[in-house]
């Protein structure tokens, strides 16, 4: 128990470092400098690490024309990242989205407890899971609450624990918990169908596909369960790591292949029917030298699209990998904790340095880079802003921020198109269904924009 508390304390510290940044300091050395102004050498000081991280468009890609698929609406957002492969391409929303309703979804995030569960949508309902593992169903059109249940076991109800998220398939709602269990509920009523212990806490959402539920535990164990009964079908044990980031990454599933991103920096592809390993690849960069960036963890979900896997690690690498062979096709020096967004032949990502990036998915060439606002107060460099996303909807890249704003960028140039005022800060990416945007903020409120 003591070891568990120590580990949770360490994880919380790392989250603060990565998500909130070191306000007012360009590098770690600024925190420990004791020299006076008279001891400093004359001249302008330039951060070597800042130069190392600077992204620029590729000169040879300057004439590349960005052509995107036509926007299409979706009536479901069944899991973290949307569909099981996480490739949602180009979705739809109205020209000037307005908030149409807000509902209380439960306990929000705080310093002791974080909510990692993005909402999911199916059959006209939207489901949330709060920081206390309470699951709530709402009518997606009106925000009316339909039912609410506690997913934590009775012995854990009075305890605070981290983790948990949702997915849905064929009328069954699947929830992972920090109490090392996976729970299946009737999506219409919230009635429990089965509950399976997996032995280790789970921070990431489950992924449901073709009658199976796939999870990744904090010990890097990938487990497949039968959706109808919760029976364990197979498991794969990756290499555990001593230090990891809070949260986790839901597996991507497509074409009979499960791709799991692990905290060791390993990306592993497994057969969905029996768990046999097809290949593994590391998404770890050696360029970044800050303490937090040296962690190999892949917190962002991998994306599978047309025979390729796209994955970004927080240590500083975004890579494209062949789904069948595991051969690396290209990589770029991008560090991120949110999944990249694929749309046709173009890939969009948000970096840890608050940059929006467009990449030609065919070649790995960077087409444009836009520096986003980094601080609430740029002059004093206080109040670090964390941007979640992006998502491509109706020819706009949408991302949400810890400054209570949703930002809209041009997917063709990166230019800022507009802003929407949000009710509260949010660290979860927005989701989309039925030409609407849904945002679950850090205060535990769910809002719909249409």
Buried (B, 14 or more C-beta within 10 A) or exposed (E): EEEEEEBBEEBBEBBBBBBEBBBEEEBBEEEEEEEEEEEEEEEEEEEEBEEEBEBEBBEEBEEBEBEBEEBEBBEBBBBBBBBBBBBBBBBBBEEEBEBEBBBBBBBBBEEEBBBBBBBBBBEEBBBBBBBBBBBBBBBBBEBEBBBBBEBBBEEBEEEBBBBBBBBBBEEBBBBBBBBBBBBBBEBEEBEEBBBBEBEBBBBBBBBBBEEBBBBBBBBBBBBBBBBBEBEBBBBBEBEBBEEBBBBBBBBBBBEEBBBBBBBBBBBBBBBBEEBEEBBBBBBBBEEBEBEBBBBBBBBBBBBBBEEBBBBBBBBBBBBBBBBEEBEBBBBBBBBBBBBBBBBBBBBBBBBBBBBBBBBBBBBBBBBBBBEBBBBBEEEEBEBBBBBBBBBBBBBBBBBBBBBBBBBBBBBBEBEBBEEBEBBBBBBBBBBBBBBBBBBBBBBBBBBBBB
